[in-house]
Amino acid sequence: MRDHQAIFAERLARIAAQAGNTNGAVHIGMDGAVPAAVATQWRQGMAGRLVAAAVDGLSPWSVPAALFSGAAAMLVAHLGRSWSFGLGQGMAGILFDLSIALLVIVLLRGVLRLRGSGALALQLTGAAIVAGGLHNAVHQWPQVFAAVFPPAWTETVLTATQPMTVSLGALGV
C-alpha cells in the first residue's frame, strides 16, 4: 500500500501541471487571508441572497398590493373602532386597532394570495405608515376625514396632534 502523503503530493503535482486550465484556480498554501476580490464577491452574493429571501415569491404587482393592503387594514381597523362609540381609548385603543389590523392582514393575505415573509413585512410596513402618519392626512384634508370619521374625532386629532410629525396619538384619541 502506498503512502497517503505521496499520493496527495502526486495529485497536487498533476493539478499544478494543468496551468492552462481557466475554469478554476487552486490556492495552495494560503495563509488564511481571503483575496479582496473573493471577499467582495462573497459580500455581494450574501446581500443578494438576503434581498432575494426578503422578496421571495413576490411578483411586481404584489409589492404595492402588500403595502396598500396593510395600510387599508389599519385604516379599516381604526375606522371601525372610531364609529363603534369610541371603543377603547389611549393605549387600549391602539392595541385594539393593531389586533383588528392583524386579523384583516391575515384575511387579505388569503384573498390577494400574498405569500412569504417579504409580503408580510410589506403589509406590516403599510400598517405602520398609517399608524404613525394618519394624523398628517387629517391635518391635510380635515373635511374629507370629518365626512368619513366622526367629526368629534377629527377635531380632537386636529387639536391634539401637530402636522408633519410621526405619532401614534391619532390612533388613540
C-alpha positions as a Markdown table, in Angstrom:
| # | Residue | x | y | z |
|---|---|---|---|---|
| 1 | Met | 0.0 | 0.0 | 0.0 |
| 2 | Arg | 1.3 | 3.4 | -0.9 |
| 3 | Asp | 1.9 | 6.3 | 1.4 |
| 4 | His | -1.1 | 8.7 | 1.5 |
| 5 | Gln | 1.2 | 11.7 | 1.6 |
| 6 | Ala | 2.9 | 10.6 | -1.5 |
| 7 | Ile | -0.4 | 10.1 | -3.3 |
| 8 | Phe | -1.5 | 13.6 | -2.2 |
| 9 | Ala | 1.8 | 15.1 | -3.4 |
| 10 | Glu | 1.3 | 13.4 | -6.8 |
| 11 | Arg | -2.2 | 14.7 | -7.1 |
| 12 | Leu | -1.0 | 18.3 | -6.3 |
| 13 | Ala | 1.7 | 17.9 | -9.0 |
| 14 | Arg | -0.9 | 16.8 | -11.6 |
| 15 | Ile | -3.2 | 19.7 | -10.7 |
| 16 | Ala | -0.3 | 22.2 | -10.9 |
| 17 | Ala | 0.7 | 20.8 | -14.3 |
| 18 | Gln | -2.6 | 21.9 | -15.7 |
| 19 | Ala | -1.6 | 25.6 | -15.8 |
| 20 | Gly | -3.7 | 26.4 | -18.9 |
| 21 | Asn | -7.0 | 25.5 | -17.3 |
| 22 | Thr | -9.0 | 28.7 | -16.7 |
| 23 | Asn | -12.1 | 27.0 | -15.3 |
| 24 | Gly | -10.8 | 27.2 | -11.7 |
| 25 | Ala | -8.0 | 28.3 | -9.5 |
| 26 | Val | -6.1 | 26.3 | -7.0 |
| 27 | His | -4.9 | 28.1 | -3.9 |
| 28 | Ile | -2.2 | 26.1 | -2.3 |
| 29 | Gly | -0.7 | 27.3 | 1.0 |
| 30 | Met | -2.8 | 30.4 | 1.5 |
| 31 | Asp | -2.1 | 32.0 | 4.9 |
| 32 | Gly | -5.8 | 32.2 | 5.8 |
| 33 | Ala | -6.4 | 35.6 | 4.1 |
| 34 | Val | -9.1 | 35.7 | 1.5 |
| 35 | Pro | -8.3 | 37.7 | -1.6 |
| 36 | Ala | -10.2 | 41.0 | -1.7 |
| 37 | Ala | -11.9 | 40.1 | -5.0 |
| 38 | Val | -13.2 | 36.9 | -3.5 |
| 39 | Ala | -14.4 | 38.7 | -0.3 |
| 40 | Thr | -16.2 | 41.3 | -2.4 |
| 41 | Gln | -17.9 | 38.7 | -4.4 |
| 42 | Trp | -19.0 | 36.8 | -1.3 |
| 43 | Arg | -20.4 | 40.0 | 0.3 |
| 44 | Gln | -22.3 | 40.9 | -2.8 |
| 45 | Gly | -23.6 | 37.4 | -3.1 |
| 46 | Met | -24.7 | 37.4 | 0.6 |
| 47 | Ala | -26.5 | 40.7 | 0.1 |
| 48 | Gly | -28.2 | 39.4 | -3.0 |
| 49 | Arg | -29.4 | 36.3 | -1.1 |
| 50 | Leu | -30.8 | 38.4 | 1.7 |
| 51 | Val | -32.7 | 40.6 | -0.7 |
| 52 | Ala | -33.9 | 37.6 | -2.6 |
| 53 | Ala | -35.1 | 36.0 | 0.7 |
| 54 | Ala | -37.0 | 39.1 | 1.6 |
| 55 | Val | -38.9 | 39.3 | -1.7 |
| 56 | Asp | -39.1 | 35.6 | -2.3 |
| 57 | Gly | -42.3 | 34.8 | -4.2 |
| 58 | Leu | -43.2 | 38.5 | -4.7 |
| 59 | Ser | -44.4 | 39.5 | -8.2 |
| 60 | Pro | -44.2 | 43.1 | -9.3 |
| 61 | Trp | -47.9 | 43.7 | -8.6 |
| 62 | Ser | -47.7 | 42.2 | -5.1 |
| 63 | Val | -45.3 | 44.8 | -3.7 |
| 64 | Pro | -47.8 | 47.7 | -3.9 |
| 65 | Ala | -50.7 | 45.3 | -3.2 |
| 66 | Ala | -49.0 | 44.3 | 0.1 |
| 67 | Leu | -48.2 | 47.9 | 1.1 |
| 68 | Phe | -51.7 | 49.1 | 0.3 |
| 69 | Ser | -53.4 | 46.1 | 1.9 |
| 70 | Gly | -51.5 | 46.7 | 5.2 |
| 71 | Ala | -52.4 | 50.4 | 5.1 |
| 72 | Ala | -56.0 | 49.6 | 4.3 |
| 73 | Ala | -56.1 | 47.0 | 7.2 |
| 74 | Met | -55.0 | 49.6 | 9.7 |
| 75 | Leu | -57.4 | 52.3 | 8.3 |
| 76 | Val | -60.3 | 49.9 | 8.4 |
| 77 | Ala | -59.5 | 48.8 | 12.0 |
| 78 | His | -59.4 | 52.4 | 13.1 |
| 79 | Leu | -62.5 | 53.4 | 11.2 |
| 80 | Gly | -64.4 | 50.6 | 12.7 |
| 81 | Arg | -63.3 | 51.5 | 16.2 |
| 82 | Ser | -64.0 | 55.2 | 15.8 |
| 83 | Trp | -67.6 | 54.5 | 14.7 |
| 84 | Ser | -68.2 | 52.0 | 17.5 |
| 85 | Phe | -68.8 | 54.7 | 20.0 |
| 86 | Gly | -65.2 | 55.2 | 21.0 |
| 87 | Leu | -64.4 | 51.6 | 21.9 |
| 88 | Gly | -61.0 | 51.7 | 23.6 |
| 89 | Gln | -59.2 | 55.0 | 24.1 |
| 90 | Gly | -55.5 | 55.6 | 24.6 |
| 91 | Met | -53.1 | 52.6 | 24.6 |
| 92 | Ala | -56.1 | 50.2 | 24.7 |
| 93 | Gly | -57.4 | 51.8 | 21.5 |
| 94 | Ile | -54.1 | 51.4 | 19.8 |
| 95 | Leu | -53.8 | 47.8 | 20.8 |
| 96 | Phe | -57.4 | 47.2 | 19.6 |
| 97 | Asp | -56.5 | 48.7 | 16.3 |
| 98 | Leu | -53.4 | 46.7 | 15.9 |
| 99 | Ser | -55.3 | 43.4 | 16.8 |
| 100 | Ile | -58.0 | 44.1 | 14.2 |
| 101 | Ala | -55.4 | 45.2 | 11.6 |
| 102 | Leu | -53.5 | 42.0 | 12.0 |
| 103 | Leu | -56.7 | 40.0 | 11.6 |
| 104 | Val | -57.5 | 42.0 | 8.4 |
| 105 | Ile | -54.0 | 41.5 | 7.1 |
| 106 | Val | -54.3 | 37.7 | 7.5 |
| 107 | Leu | -57.6 | 37.8 | 5.7 |
| 108 | Leu | -56.2 | 40.0 | 2.9 |
| 109 | Arg | -53.1 | 37.7 | 2.5 |
| 110 | Gly | -55.5 | 34.9 | 1.5 |
| 111 | Val | -57.7 | 37.0 | -0.7 |
| 112 | Leu | -54.7 | 38.6 | -2.6 |
| 113 | Arg | -52.7 | 35.4 | -2.5 |
| 114 | Leu | -49.7 | 37.1 | -0.9 |
| 115 | Arg | -47.1 | 34.6 | 0.3 |
| 116 | Gly | -43.9 | 34.7 | 2.1 |
| 117 | Ser | -42.2 | 36.8 | 4.8 |
| 118 | Gly | -41.5 | 39.6 | 2.4 |
| 119 | Ala | -45.2 | 40.2 | 1.7 |
| 120 | Leu | -46.0 | 40.1 | 5.4 |
| 121 | Ala | -43.2 | 42.6 | 6.1 |
| 122 | Leu | -44.6 | 44.9 | 3.4 |
| 123 | Gln | -48.1 | 44.6 | 4.8 |
| 124 | Leu | -46.8 | 45.5 | 8.3 |
| 125 | Thr | -44.9 | 48.4 | 6.8 |
| 126 | Gly | -48.1 | 49.7 | 5.3 |
| 127 | Ala | -49.9 | 49.4 | 8.5 |
| 128 | Ala | -47.1 | 51.2 | 10.4 |
| 129 | Ile | -47.2 | 54.0 | 8.0 |
| 130 | Val | -50.9 | 54.6 | 8.6 |
| 131 | Ala | -50.5 | 54.1 | 12.3 |
| 132 | Gly | -47.8 | 56.7 | 12.5 |
| 133 | Gly | -49.0 | 59.2 | 9.9 |
| 134 | Leu | -52.8 | 59.1 | 9.9 |
| 135 | His | -52.9 | 62.4 | 11.7 |
| 136 | Asn | -50.9 | 64.1 | 9.0 |
| 137 | Ala | -53.6 | 63.2 | 6.4 |
| 138 | Val | -56.2 | 64.5 | 8.8 |
| 139 | His | -54.4 | 67.8 | 9.0 |
| 140 | Gln | -54.1 | 67.9 | 5.2 |
| 141 | Trp | -57.7 | 67.0 | 4.4 |
| 142 | Pro | -59.9 | 67.7 | 7.5 |
| 143 | Gln | -63.2 | 68.0 | 5.6 |
| 144 | Val | -62.7 | 64.5 | 4.0 |
| 145 | Phe | -61.9 | 62.9 | 7.3 |
| 146 | Ala | -64.8 | 64.7 | 9.1 |
| 147 | Ala | -67.1 | 63.2 | 6.5 |
| 148 | Val | -65.8 | 59.6 | 6.9 |
| 149 | Phe | -64.8 | 59.6 | 10.6 |
| 150 | Pro | -66.8 | 61.0 | 13.4 |
| 151 | Pro | -66.5 | 64.8 | 13.3 |
| 152 | Ala | -65.6 | 64.9 | 17.0 |
| 153 | Trp | -62.7 | 62.5 | 16.4 |
| 154 | Thr | -61.4 | 64.7 | 13.5 |
| 155 | Glu | -61.5 | 67.8 | 15.7 |
| 156 | Thr | -59.7 | 66.0 | 18.5 |
| 157 | Val | -56.9 | 64.9 | 16.1 |
| 158 | Leu | -56.5 | 68.4 | 14.8 |
| 159 | Thr | -56.1 | 69.9 | 18.3 |
| 160 | Ala | -54.1 | 67.1 | 19.9 |
| 161 | Thr | -51.5 | 66.5 | 17.2 |
| 162 | Gln | -49.1 | 68.5 | 15.2 |
| 163 | Pro | -48.9 | 68.3 | 11.4 |
| 164 | Met | -45.9 | 66.7 | 9.7 |
| 165 | Thr | -44.9 | 64.5 | 12.6 |
| 166 | Val | -44.9 | 60.8 | 13.4 |
| 167 | Ser | -47.2 | 59.9 | 16.2 |
| 168 | Leu | -49.5 | 57.1 | 17.4 |
| 169 | Gly | -51.6 | 59.8 | 19.1 |
| 170 | Ala | -54.2 | 60.0 | 16.3 |
| 171 | Leu | -55.0 | 56.3 | 16.8 |
| 172 | Gly | -55.6 | 56.5 | 20.5 |
| 173 | Val | -57.8 | 59.6 | 20.7 |
